[in-house]
Amino acid sequence: MSTSAHRINVEVTPKTFERAAKLIPAGKKRKLVSALLEQMLDLIEEHGYVAVTAIEMGFFKIECNWDDILRSVAKVKGENLNDT
């Protein structure tokens, strides 16, 4: 397989397009969409076609531990957060 970049074109609603344009900083769309696609592909590899159906039905959710993320950001910035 070639190491050059490939493109995937996805049709979205005008509302989704406008939200993405407003909320995702310039230059970040490719990286964010690629990361999401990788996570979806991992899920499909692990669970097979049932994962495709689950994604289509809206069961695919991005989850993360915001407390850990905020602590990591604060640590990088040299700030202290209380463990409350």
Residue frames as qw, qx, qy, qz and C-alpha x, y, z in Angstrom:
[[0.000, 0.888, 0.459, 0.000, 0.00, 0.00, 0.00],
 [0.370, 0.604, -0.022, 0.706, 1.22, 3.47, -0.83],
 [0.418, -0.395, -0.467, 0.672, 2.39, 5.74, 1.97],
 [0.000, 0.208, 0.165, 0.964, 0.94, 8.82, 0.29],
 [0.296, 0.194, 0.524, -0.774, -2.16, 10.39, 1.79],
 [0.052, -0.354, -0.840, -0.408, -5.58, 9.17, 0.73],
 [0.285, -0.071, 0.136, -0.946, -8.88, 11.00, 0.96],
 [0.020, -0.434, -0.900, 0.036, -12.32, 9.95, 2.13],
 [0.193, -0.206, -0.142, -0.949, -15.17, 12.25, 1.16],
 [0.082, -0.400, -0.861, 0.302, -18.16, 12.27, 3.49],
 [0.161, -0.521, -0.371, -0.752, -21.44, 14.04, 2.84],
 [0.187, -0.326, -0.672, 0.639, -22.80, 15.88, 5.90],
 [0.031, 0.836, 0.545, 0.050, -25.81, 18.08, 6.50],
 [0.219, 0.722, -0.017, 0.656, -25.40, 21.84, 6.18],
 [0.552, -0.785, 0.052, -0.276, -25.92, 22.12, 9.95],
 [0.899, -0.310, 0.107, 0.292, -23.12, 19.63, 10.68],
 [0.637, 0.430, 0.072, 0.636, -20.83, 21.40, 8.21],
 [0.060, -0.820, 0.023, -0.568, -21.46, 24.78, 9.84],
 [0.738, -0.667, 0.079, -0.074, -20.93, 23.36, 13.36],
 [0.881, -0.055, 0.094, 0.460, -17.61, 21.81, 12.29],
 [0.424, 0.607, 0.047, 0.670, -16.49, 25.05, 10.65],
 [0.299, -0.824, 0.044, -0.479, -17.37, 26.99, 13.81],
 [0.773, -0.600, 0.159, -0.133, -16.07, 24.56, 16.46],
 [0.902, -0.085, 0.184, 0.381, -13.00, 22.86, 14.97],
 [0.156, -0.813, 0.255, 0.500, -9.95, 25.12, 14.58],
 [0.634, 0.704, -0.267, -0.176, -8.42, 25.49, 11.13],
 [0.344, 0.574, -0.738, 0.082, -5.95, 22.72, 10.38],
 [0.337, -0.259, 0.806, -0.412, -7.39, 20.31, 12.97],
 [0.813, 0.171, 0.049, -0.555, -10.19, 18.62, 10.99],
 [0.712, 0.378, -0.585, -0.093, -7.97, 16.03, 9.28],
 [0.177, 0.319, -0.823, 0.437, -6.29, 15.01, 12.50],
 [0.479, -0.052, 0.541, -0.689, -9.56, 14.79, 14.46],
 [0.837, 0.244, -0.080, -0.483, -11.49, 12.91, 11.79],
 [0.589, 0.400, -0.701, 0.045, -8.55, 10.52, 11.28],
 [0.059, -0.248, 0.805, -0.535, -8.42, 9.80, 15.03],
 [0.665, 0.079, 0.358, -0.650, -12.17, 9.12, 15.12],
 [0.801, 0.354, -0.361, -0.321, -11.95, 6.85, 12.07],
 [0.346, 0.379, -0.825, 0.238, -9.12, 4.88, 13.70],
 [0.322, -0.113, 0.710, -0.616, -11.23, 4.38, 16.85],
 [0.782, 0.226, 0.102, -0.571, -14.22, 3.23, 14.81],
 [0.693, 0.413, -0.575, -0.137, -12.08, 0.81, 12.81],
 [0.072, 0.307, -0.857, 0.408, -10.63, -0.62, 16.03],
 [0.558, 0.038, 0.512, -0.652, -14.16, -1.15, 17.32],
 [0.816, 0.350, -0.159, -0.432, -15.24, -2.86, 14.08],
 [0.479, 0.428, -0.763, 0.074, -12.14, -5.10, 14.09],
 [0.110, -0.204, 0.819, -0.525, -12.87, -6.10, 17.68],
 [0.470, 0.214, 0.644, -0.565, -16.64, -6.64, 17.40],
 [0.277, 0.211, 0.836, 0.424, -17.31, -7.21, 13.71],
 [0.048, -0.415, -0.532, -0.736, -20.38, -6.11, 11.81],
 [0.357, -0.716, -0.590, 0.107, -22.44, -5.64, 14.98],
 [0.355, -0.477, -0.102, 0.798, -20.23, -2.61, 15.67],
 [0.070, 0.140, 0.465, 0.872, -21.18, -1.11, 12.29],
 [0.299, -0.606, -0.656, -0.338, -24.85, -1.46, 13.20],
 [0.454, -0.643, -0.419, 0.452, -24.24, 0.00, 16.67],
 [0.271, -0.241, 0.119, 0.924, -22.48, 3.01, 15.15],
 [0.082, -0.313, -0.580, -0.748, -25.28, 3.53, 12.62],
 [0.410, -0.649, -0.625, -0.137, -27.86, 3.37, 15.42],
 [0.101, -0.816, 0.115, -0.557, -26.06, 6.05, 17.43],
 [0.846, -0.520, -0.103, 0.050, -24.56, 3.84, 20.14],
 [0.719, 0.183, -0.137, 0.657, -20.97, 4.91, 19.39],
 [0.248, -0.961, -0.074, -0.095, -19.99, 7.53, 21.96],
 [0.499, 0.491, -0.422, 0.576, -16.68, 9.17, 22.66],
 [0.667, -0.727, -0.154, -0.052, -15.90, 8.77, 26.32],
 [0.532, 0.406, -0.430, 0.606, -12.98, 10.07, 28.29],
 [0.552, -0.591, -0.446, 0.384, -12.07, 10.85, 31.86],
 [0.161, 0.867, 0.079, 0.464, -12.23, 14.65, 31.96],
 [0.567, -0.813, 0.131, 0.027, -10.74, 14.81, 35.46],
 [0.801, -0.198, 0.321, 0.465, -7.59, 13.04, 34.23],
 [0.509, 0.591, 0.280, 0.560, -7.43, 15.22, 31.13],
 [0.112, -0.943, -0.041, -0.311, -7.75, 18.45, 33.12],
 [0.694, -0.657, 0.218, 0.198, -5.12, 17.31, 35.63],
 [0.768, 0.091, 0.326, 0.543, -2.73, 16.48, 32.77],
 [0.294, 0.773, 0.199, 0.526, -3.28, 19.88, 31.16],
 [0.379, -0.914, 0.052, -0.138, -2.78, 21.63, 34.49],
 [0.806, -0.400, 0.251, 0.357, 0.42, 19.65, 35.09],
 [0.636, 0.383, 0.281, 0.608, 1.78, 20.69, 31.70],
 [0.051, 0.844, 0.120, 0.520, 0.91, 24.30, 32.48],
 [0.374, 0.194, -0.564, 0.710, 2.49, 24.01, 35.95],
 [0.468, -0.435, 0.049, -0.768, -0.79, 24.58, 37.79],
 [0.013, 0.022, -0.930, 0.365, -2.03, 22.71, 40.85],
 [0.582, -0.295, -0.383, -0.654, -5.54, 21.27, 40.97],
 [0.433, -0.287, 0.665, -0.537, -7.12, 20.06, 44.18],
 [0.242, -0.048, -0.949, -0.194, -8.24, 16.42, 44.24],
 [0.404, 0.096, 0.468, -0.780, -11.87, 17.10, 45.01]]
